Amino acid sequence: MYEDTGLKIVRSNPRYSICHCPLPGHMDRHASSVIYHDSHMFVCFRCHVRMPLEKLVQELGIGTFECERAEDFSPVLFSEGFSYRPLTDEALAYLREREIYDFEKLPQWVVSPAKNNGIGFLFKNANKIFGLQVRLFPAFVEKQTVRYVLEGERLPWFGDLQYARKIVVFEKAFGALKAQVAANTFNLPYTALCSAGSNYQNSLLDILPPTARFVFDNDEAGRRAAASVKQRGFRVFIPKKPIDDESIERVGEIVQRILEK
């Protein structure tokens, strides 16, 4: 698609292509730029430059690209206090360690933080992005003694909240991620969310329909949270094995059984 642009494309998925930034003065060794396929917009997460691809290659004189542009596309890539970028090679390697392999089925709320120090989960409501919950890579955990850090503002959940679909809420980030990948892979009729912690639990319960299901770990914290949610009238489930330790296929099977109950 972009062979004649003169850009060095590193890899592509159905939504965007990752490439090296060609802008003067930017030694982009880690490919921090993307081209969005639906809009053909070029964005560099380091230079904070965003422009139509045809304008970029024309101004730099590095190649050619033509497209019919019905309207401008303006993805939200930066917010006050934090920035993010598409998943890096390091992030994809970590996802493989967590038994997530089909990257084309990843939801759009999974990204890499600008520091490339972990996996980022976007706090997003409608088209507005509020913050980023970062699960640090093990090497950074050793240095900071914490696994998760917050950039920006926190919402009561992360995930794609869709009231038109069945909703399943998970205690852990990778449980929600694997469940959403399973839904995307096997075309299952639900959306997966992750609760942002016990301090935000009531705020989340207030906006969910009574048909929502909750999945917790089989430990003291999980059982305590499950009891609290159950008191609000929601159905809760505690699998014997943590969801985030299961395969994608197995997670899909578990969630389907939960929704049938």
One Martini backbone bead per residue (centre of mass of N, CA, C, O) as a GRO file, in nm:
protein
  261
    1MET     BB    1   0.056   0.063  -0.020
    2TYR     BB    2   0.359   0.221   0.068
    3GLU     BB    3   0.598   0.178  -0.147
    4ASP     BB    4   0.616   0.500  -0.272
    5THR     BB    5   0.693   0.685  -0.006
    6GLY     BB    6   0.987   0.612   0.139
    7LEU     BB    7   0.912   0.439   0.371
    8LYS     BB    8   0.990   0.249   0.666
    9ILE     BB    9   0.843  -0.048   0.708
   10VAL     BB   10   0.797  -0.277   0.969
   11ARG     BB   11   0.474  -0.308   1.023
   12SER     BB   12   0.140  -0.463   1.001
   13ASN     BB   13  -0.209  -0.400   1.029
   14PRO     BB   14  -0.539  -0.333   0.978
   15ARG     BB   15  -0.499  -0.027   1.104
   16TYR     BB   16  -0.168  -0.013   1.085
   17SER     BB   17   0.156   0.134   1.022
   18ILE     BB   18   0.491   0.091   1.102
   19CYS     BB   19   0.744   0.354   1.121
   20HIS     BB   20   0.989   0.557   1.029
   21CYS     BB   21   1.098   0.867   1.080
   22PRO     BB   22   1.177   1.128   0.824
   23LEU     BB   23   1.246   1.359   0.992
   24PRO     BB   24   1.443   1.602   1.056
   25GLY     BB   25   1.638   1.520   1.347
   26HIS     BB   26   1.522   1.213   1.353
   27MET     BB   27   1.650   0.932   1.522
   28ASP     BB   28   1.457   0.651   1.432
   29ARG     BB   29   1.526   0.340   1.572
   30HIS     BB   30   1.208   0.252   1.693
   31ALA     BB   31   0.958   0.316   1.542
   32SER     BB   32   0.741   0.599   1.619
   33SER     BB   33   0.545   0.549   1.369
   34VAL     BB   34   0.230   0.606   1.188
   35ILE     BB   35  -0.026   0.461   0.963
   36TYR     BB   36  -0.352   0.516   0.891
   37HIS     BB   37  -0.561   0.342   0.685
   38ASP     BB   38  -0.838   0.509   0.693
   39SER     BB   39  -0.666   0.809   0.653
   40HIS     BB   40  -0.360   0.850   0.588
   41MET     BB   41  -0.211   0.916   0.861
   42PHE     BB   42   0.061   1.078   1.002
   43VAL     BB   43   0.244   0.969   1.307
   44CYS     BB   44   0.453   1.109   1.562
   45PHE     BB   45   0.537   1.037   1.899
   46ARG     BB   46   0.794   1.229   1.920
   47CYS     BB   47   0.732   1.494   1.738
   48HIS     BB   48   0.422   1.559   1.719
   49VAL     BB   49   0.335   1.470   1.424
   50ARG     BB   50   0.052   1.556   1.200
   51MET     BB   51  -0.027   1.423   0.869
   52PRO     BB   52  -0.076   1.379   0.565
   53LEU     BB   53   0.091   1.165   0.371
   54GLU     BB   54   0.108   1.329   0.102
   55LYS     BB   55   0.237   1.578   0.238
   56LEU     BB   56   0.492   1.456   0.352
   57VAL     BB   57   0.625   1.340   0.086
   58GLN     BB   58   0.622   1.611  -0.063
   59GLU     BB   59   0.790   1.791   0.133
   60LEU     BB   60   1.041   1.577   0.138
   61GLY     BB   61   1.087   1.415  -0.135
   62ILE     BB   62   1.052   1.068  -0.101
   63GLY     BB   63   0.768   1.046  -0.264
   64THR     BB   64   0.447   0.884  -0.325
   65PHE     BB   65   0.089   0.985  -0.273
   66GLU     BB   66  -0.258   0.883  -0.322
   67CYS     BB   67  -0.584   1.027  -0.221
   68GLU     BB   68  -0.914   1.027  -0.110
   69ARG     BB   69  -1.028   1.302   0.093
   70ALA     BB   70  -1.307   1.354   0.277
   71GLU     BB   71  -1.168   1.363   0.573
   72ASP     BB   72  -1.041   1.432   0.859
   73PHE     BB   73  -0.816   1.264   1.090
   74SER     BB   74  -0.820   1.266   1.469
   75PRO     BB   75  -0.634   1.117   1.670
   76VAL     BB   76  -0.587   1.034   2.005
   77LEU     BB   77  -0.241   1.056   2.135
   78PHE     BB   78  -0.266   1.303   2.332
   79SER     BB   79  -0.229   1.409   2.673
   80GLU     BB   80  -0.237   1.516   2.975
   81GLY     BB   81   0.069   1.370   3.098
   82PHE     BB   82   0.053   1.184   2.827
   83SER     BB   83   0.170   0.910   2.614
   84TYR     BB   84   0.148   0.712   2.306
   85ARG     BB   85   0.180   0.390   2.128
   86PRO     BB   86   0.226   0.147   1.951
   87LEU     BB   87   0.315  -0.159   1.962
   88THR     BB   88   0.599  -0.300   2.041
   89ASP     BB   89   0.825  -0.546   2.031
   90GLU     BB   90   0.837  -0.576   2.340
   91ALA     BB   91   0.531  -0.602   2.381
   92LEU     BB   92   0.486  -0.852   2.200
   93ALA     BB   93   0.674  -1.036   2.359
   94TYR     BB   94   0.511  -1.022   2.623
   95LEU     BB   95   0.246  -1.135   2.509
   96ARG     BB   96   0.361  -1.411   2.444
   97GLU     BB   97   0.420  -1.483   2.742
   98ARG     BB   98   0.085  -1.451   2.780
   99GLU     BB   99  -0.051  -1.608   2.535
  100ILE     BB  100  -0.041  -1.380   2.296
  101TYR     BB  101  -0.056  -1.393   1.924
  102ASP     BB  102  -0.307  -1.238   1.792
  103PHE     BB  103  -0.267  -0.907   1.708
  104GLU     BB  104  -0.526  -0.848   1.528
  105LYS     BB  105  -0.723  -0.898   1.801
  106LEU     BB  106  -0.661  -0.651   1.936
  107PRO     BB  107  -0.745  -0.400   2.114
  108GLN     BB  108  -0.729  -0.043   2.117
  109TRP     BB  109  -0.661  -0.031   2.447
  110VAL     BB  110  -0.376  -0.138   2.349
  111VAL     BB  111  -0.050  -0.018   2.437
  112SER     BB  112   0.230   0.196   2.436
  113PRO     BB  113   0.427   0.363   2.609
  114ALA     BB  114   0.655   0.606   2.550
  115LYS     BB  115   0.882   0.447   2.730
  116ASN     BB  116   0.869   0.137   2.685
  117ASN     BB  117   0.786  -0.017   2.996
  118GLY     BB  118   0.513  -0.157   2.873
  119ILE     BB  119   0.169  -0.206   2.917
  120GLY     BB  120  -0.115  -0.035   2.786
  121PHE     BB  121  -0.424   0.093   2.939
  122LEU     BB  122  -0.700   0.256   2.839
  123PHE     BB  123  -0.878   0.534   2.950
  124LYS     BB  124  -1.199   0.510   2.792
  125ASN     BB  125  -1.464   0.736   2.664
  126ALA     BB  126  -1.547   0.693   2.382
  127ASN     BB  127  -1.328   0.948   2.238
  128LYS     BB  128  -1.199   0.974   2.525
  129ILE     BB  129  -0.883   1.019   2.683
  130PHE     BB  130  -0.753   0.997   3.023
  131GLY     BB  131  -0.557   0.732   3.045
  132LEU     BB  132  -0.282   0.514   3.183
  133GLN     BB  133  -0.225   0.174   3.236
  134VAL     BB  134   0.082   0.029   3.354
  135ARG     BB  135   0.249  -0.267   3.275
  136LEU     BB  136   0.536  -0.358   3.377
  137PHE     BB  137   0.815  -0.474   3.313
  138PRO     BB  138   1.013  -0.674   3.497
  139ALA     BB  139   1.266  -0.483   3.497
  140PHE     BB  140   1.097  -0.240   3.626
  141VAL     BB  141   0.993  -0.374   3.882
  142GLU     BB  142   1.268  -0.409   4.025
  143LYS     BB  143   1.309  -0.090   4.049
  144GLN     BB  144   0.994  -0.010   4.175
  145THR     BB  145   0.807  -0.247   4.320
  146VAL     BB  146   0.594  -0.212   4.085
  147ARG     BB  147   0.354  -0.303   3.828
  148TYR     BB  148   0.171  -0.037   3.846
  149VAL     BB  149   0.098   0.261   3.654
  150LEU     BB  150  -0.009   0.602   3.635
  151GLU     BB  151  -0.137   0.794   3.353
  152GLY     BB  152  -0.320   1.035   3.438
  153GLU     BB  153  -0.653   0.936   3.434
  154ARG     BB  154  -0.900   0.765   3.612
  155LEU     BB  155  -1.121   0.507   3.571
  156PRO     BB  156  -1.339   0.246   3.662
  157TRP     BB  157  -1.234   0.156   3.369
  158PHE     BB  158  -1.131  -0.075   3.109
  159GLY     BB  159  -1.251  -0.057   2.786
  160ASP     BB  160  -1.536  -0.138   2.577
  161LEU     BB  161  -1.824   0.023   2.636
  162GLN     BB  162  -2.118  -0.183   2.552
  163TYR     BB  163  -2.463  -0.195   2.584
  164ALA     BB  164  -2.535  -0.389   2.331
  165ARG     BB  165  -2.364  -0.581   2.500
  166LYS     BB  166  -2.229  -0.807   2.672
  167ILE     BB  167  -2.097  -0.795   3.013
  168VAL     BB  168  -1.754  -0.845   3.127
  169VAL     BB  169  -1.589  -0.843   3.442
  170PHE     BB  170  -1.254  -0.796   3.551
  171GLU     BB  171  -0.994  -0.793   3.779
  172LYS     BB  172  -0.786  -0.837   3.548
  173ALA     BB  173  -0.622  -0.726   3.275
  174PHE     BB  174  -0.551  -1.006   3.128
  175GLY     BB  175  -0.833  -1.117   3.142
  176ALA     BB  176  -0.969  -0.902   2.967
  177LEU     BB  177  -0.786  -0.929   2.721
  178LYS     BB  178  -0.836  -1.229   2.657
  179ALA     BB  179  -1.144  -1.202   2.628
  180GLN     BB  180  -1.137  -1.000   2.388
  181VAL     BB  181  -0.975  -1.175   2.196
  182ALA     BB  182  -1.180  -1.405   2.192
  183ALA     BB  183  -1.415  -1.239   2.079
  184ASN     BB  184  -1.261  -1.153   1.815
  185THR     BB  185  -1.189  -1.444   1.714
  186PHE     BB  186  -1.496  -1.597   1.774
  187ASN     BB  187  -1.742  -1.409   1.772
  188LEU     BB  188  -1.835  -1.297   2.053
  189PRO     BB  189  -2.121  -1.155   2.252
  190TYR     BB  190  -1.892  -0.952   2.396
  191THR     BB  191  -1.757  -0.736   2.653
  192ALA     BB  192  -1.448  -0.641   2.803
  193LEU     BB  193  -1.363  -0.561   3.139
  194CYS     BB  194  -1.180  -0.357   3.382
  195SER     BB  195  -1.131  -0.301   3.693
  196ALA     BB  196  -0.980  -0.018   3.883
  197GLY     BB  197  -1.074  -0.109   4.160
  198SER     BB  198  -1.218  -0.086   4.473
  199ASN     BB  199  -1.248   0.234   4.476
  200TYR     BB  200  -1.429   0.203   4.183
  201GLN     BB  201  -1.665  -0.003   4.197
  202ASN     BB  202  -1.928   0.164   4.246
  203SER     BB  203  -1.905   0.339   3.990
  204LEU     BB  204  -1.939   0.097   3.799
  205LEU     BB  205  -2.208  -0.026   3.901
  206ASP     BB  206  -2.386   0.232   3.836
  207ILE     BB  207  -2.346   0.182   3.495
  208LEU     BB  208  -2.451  -0.106   3.500
  209PRO     BB  209  -2.615  -0.365   3.410
  210PRO     BB  210  -2.768  -0.645   3.562
  211THR     BB  211  -2.629  -0.849   3.336
  212ALA     BB  212  -2.367  -0.834   3.444
  213ARG     BB  213  -2.047  -0.986   3.475
  214PHE     BB  214  -1.822  -1.138   3.721
  215VAL     BB  215  -1.456  -1.186   3.759
  216PHE     BB  216  -1.262  -1.371   3.997
  217ASP     BB  217  -1.033  -1.456   4.211
  218ASN     BB  218  -0.911  -1.733   4.422
  219ASP     BB  219  -0.894  -1.512   4.668
  220GLU     BB  220  -0.931  -1.299   4.915
  221ALA     BB  221  -0.978  -1.046   4.740
  222GLY     BB  222  -1.176  -1.174   4.539
  223ARG     BB  223  -1.394  -1.270   4.745
  224ARG     BB  224  -1.452  -0.991   4.863
  225ALA     BB  225  -1.539  -0.853   4.598
  226ALA     BB  226  -1.765  -1.053   4.524
  227ALA     BB  227  -1.945  -1.001   4.771
  228SER     BB  228  -1.996  -0.700   4.712
  229VAL     BB  229  -2.125  -0.736   4.429
  230LYS     BB  230  -2.352  -0.933   4.511
  231GLN     BB  231  -2.504  -0.723   4.694
  232ARG     BB  232  -2.589  -0.560   4.417
  233GLY     BB  233  -2.702  -0.813   4.215
  234PHE     BB  234  -2.467  -0.959   4.092
  235ARG     BB  235  -2.298  -1.183   3.901
  236VAL     BB  236  -2.057  -1.423   4.013
  237PHE     BB  237  -1.713  -1.548   3.941
  238ILE     BB  238  -1.482  -1.832   4.048
  239PRO     BB  239  -1.231  -1.963   3.928
  240LYS     BB  240  -0.983  -2.183   3.997
  241LYS     BB  241  -0.836  -2.040   3.764
  242PRO     BB  242  -0.683  -1.792   3.643
  243ILE     BB  243  -0.761  -1.630   3.358
  244ASP     BB  244  -0.464  -1.513   3.283
  245ASP     BB  245  -0.359  -1.836   3.259
  246GLU     BB  246  -0.517  -1.880   3.011
  247SER     BB  247  -0.621  -1.946   2.719
  248ILE     BB  248  -0.800  -1.810   2.475
  249GLU     BB  249  -0.993  -2.046   2.423
  250ARG     BB  250  -1.062  -2.100   2.721
  251VAL     BB  251  -1.180  -1.823   2.787
  252GLY     BB  252  -1.414  -1.837   2.587
  253GLU     BB  253  -1.551  -2.082   2.721
  254ILE     BB  254  -1.595  -1.959   3.002
  255VAL     BB  255  -1.765  -1.712   2.919
  256GLN     BB  256  -1.995  -1.864   2.784
  257ARG     BB  257  -2.086  -2.011   3.044
  258ILE     BB  258  -2.144  -1.759   3.210
  259LEU     BB  259  -2.368  -1.643   3.012
  260GLU     BB  260  -2.563  -1.904   3.051
  261LYS     BB  261  -2.626  -1.847   3.377
   0.00000   0.00000   0.00000
